[in-house]
């Protein structure tokens, strides 16, 4: 009869990834993201008390299973889970694992601590540490691929959707400056609108659900009242507003950091096909003039 015994072991692995805490955490908290570097889960309940279960073949063709329960989750900071490993139905280890995330220079530091009980010589702490280091390398590779894919998508010229005008512009100014020119009314009033137009702002409540009401003064002497509602604001990154009344449209501005420069994507989506056909002969030119005027304001701010 084989002798039954247990050995205990603990190991700690520190890894620093050139990614944000949100990205590293998401790679463990989202089933699809985790499947890119870990065994694809058959059960994935990412909550305290939730279960994660996966199975696969070992190199010699035997079936192994990973069966975990989440004990504590502090979003973006800490994940603690217990898990058992079986091989062909025979349990060979039970462990508690703590993953901690902290900010580090150039990215995120991940500290992986495992405390395990290993049964009957079927596994050892040295083997588990080696396997865990390989998994954390795969996590780093997955994060790098995700970053490359996101950058490629960000750099690609966006295709217009239905009833939509899309414009991109690269500004030689930091993202914070370009975003501020949209978010501060004293700057926005200096450039908003096509050539020859000025504006008087009556209300500028820059928050989600807030209203922006102003009057355009056209070069023909006519006045054009406007009302917009802010739908979404992600500071420094994204502004979405809806123009109330005729013409009805949704405007989305996104700001991407390009090494101290800013790539602005300006999307204007009309809500009516007939109106879209009426304005498509002049609206794109007017939008480009608008972005030219933003360039002039940025240059003026830099010179002052």
Residue pairs with C-beta under 8 A, 6 or more apart in sequence:
2 120
3 120
4 119
4 120
5 119
5 120
5 121
6 117
6 118
6 119
6 120
7 117
7 118
7 121
7 124
7 125
8 115
8 116
8 117
8 118
8 125
9 115
9 116
9 118
9 124
9 125
9 126
9 128
10 113
10 114
10 115
10 116
10 125
11 113
11 114
11 125
11 128
11 129
11 132
12 111
12 112
12 113
13 111
13 112
13 113
13 129
13 132
13 133
13 136
14 109
14 110
14 111
14 112
15 109
15 110
15 112
15 136
15 139
15 140
16 104
16 106
16 107
16 108
16 109
16 110
17 23
17 24
17 107
17 108
17 110
17 139
17 140
17 143
18 106
18 107
18 143
18 144
18 147
19 107
19 108
19 143
19 147
20 107
20 108
21 76
21 101
21 102
21 103
21 108
22 76
23 108
23 143
23 146
23 147
24 101
24 108
24 110
24 139
24 143
25 75
25 76
25 101
26 33
27 33
27 34
27 36
27 37
27 139
27 142
27 143
27 146
28 34
28 79
28 99
29 46
29 75
29 79
30 46
31 41
31 44
31 46
33 142
33 146
34 41
34 44
35 41
36 142
36 145
36 146
37 135
37 138
37 139
37 141
37 142
38 54
38 135
38 138
38 139
39 54
39 55
39 56
39 66
40 54
41 52
41 53
41 54
42 53
42 54
42 55
43 51
43 52
43 53
43 54
44 50
44 52
45 51
45 52
45 70
46 52
46 70
46 73
47 70
47 73
48 70
48 71
48 72
48 73
49 69
49 70
50 69
50 70
51 67
51 68
51 69
51 70
52 66
52 67
52 68
52 69
52 70
52 81
52 83
53 65
53 66
53 67
53 68
54 65
54 66
55 63
55 64
55 65
55 66
56 63
56 64
57 63
57 64
58 64
58 87
62 87
62 88
63 87
63 88
63 89
64 85
64 86
64 87
65 85
65 86
66 83
66 85
67 83
67 84
67 85
67 86
68 81
68 82
68 83
68 84
69 81
69 82
69 83
70 79
70 80
70 81
71 80
71 81
71 82
71 96
72 78
72 79
72 80
73 79
73 80
76 101
77 100
77 101
77 102
78 98
78 99
78 100
78 101
79 98
79 99
80 96
80 97
80 98
80 99
81 96
81 97
82 94
82 95
82 96
82 97
83 94
83 95
83 97
84 91
84 93
84 94
84 95
85 91
85 92
85 93
85 94
85 95
85 123
86 92
87 122
90 122
91 119
92 118
92 119
92 120
92 122
92 123
93 116
93 117
93 118
93 119
93 122
93 123
93 128
94 116
94 117
95 114
95 115
95 116
95 117
95 128
96 114
96 115
96 116
97 112
97 113
97 114
97 115
98 111
98 112
98 113
98 114
99 110
99 111
99 112
99 113
100 110
100 111
100 113
101 108
101 109
101 110
102 108
102 109
102 111
103 109
110 136
112 132
112 136
114 128
114 129
114 132
116 125
116 128
118 124
118 125
118 128
154 256
154 263
155 263
157 168
158 166
158 168
158 265
158 267
159 166
160 166
160 267
161 267
161 269
162 269
163 269
163 270
163 271
163 272
163 273
163 276
164 267
164 268
164 269
164 270
165 267
165 268
165 269
165 280
165 283
165 284
165 287
166 265
166 266
166 267
166 268
167 265
167 266
167 267
167 284
167 287
167 288
167 291
168 263
168 264
168 265
168 266
169 263
169 264
169 266
169 291
169 294
169 295
170 258
170 261
170 262
170 263
170 264
171 178
171 261
171 262
171 263
171 264
171 294
171 295
171 298
172 261
173 261
173 262
173 298
173 302
174 257
174 260
174 261
174 262
175 236
175 237
175 255
175 256
175 257
175 262
176 236
177 262
177 298
177 301
177 302
178 255
178 262
178 264
178 294
178 298
179 235
179 236
179 237
179 255
179 262
180 187
181 187
181 188
181 191
181 294
181 297
181 298
181 301
182 188
182 239
182 253
183 206
183 235
183 239
185 201
185 204
185 206
187 297
187 301
188 201
188 204
189 199
189 200
189 201
189 214
190 293
190 297
191 290
191 293
191 294
191 296
191 297
192 199
192 214
192 290
192 293
193 199
193 216
193 290
193 293
194 285
194 286
194 287
194 289
194 290
195 289
195 292
195 293
196 218
196 219
197 216
197 217
197 218
197 219
198 216
198 217
199 214
199 215
199 216
199 217
200 214
200 215
200 217
201 212
201 213
201 214
202 213
202 214
202 215
203 211
203 212
203 213
203 214
204 212
204 213
204 214
205 211
205 212
205 230
206 212
206 230
206 233
207 230
207 233
208 230
208 231
208 232
208 233
209 229
209 230
210 229
210 230
211 227
211 228
211 229
211 230
212 227
212 228
212 229
212 230
212 241
213 225
213 226
213 227
213 228
214 225
214 226
215 223
215 224
215 225
215 226
216 223
216 224
216 225
216 226
217 223
217 224
218 224
226 243
227 243
227 244
227 245
228 241
228 242
228 243
228 244
228 251
229 241
229 242
229 244
230 239
230 240
230 241
231 240
231 241
231 242
231 250
232 238
232 239
232 240
233 239
233 240
236 255
237 254
237 255
238 252
238 253
238 254
238 255
239 252
239 253
240 250
240 251
240 252
240 253
241 250
241 251
242 248
242 249
242 250
242 251
243 249
243 250
243 251
246 275
247 270
247 272
247 275
247 279
248 270
248 271
248 272
248 275
249 268
249 269
249 270
249 271
250 268
250 269
250 271
251 266
251 267
251 268
251 269
252 265
252 266
252 267
252 269
253 264
253 265
253 266
253 267
254 264
254 265
255 262
255 263
255 264
256 262
256 263
256 264
256 265
264 291
264 294
266 287
266 291
268 283
268 287
270 276
270 279
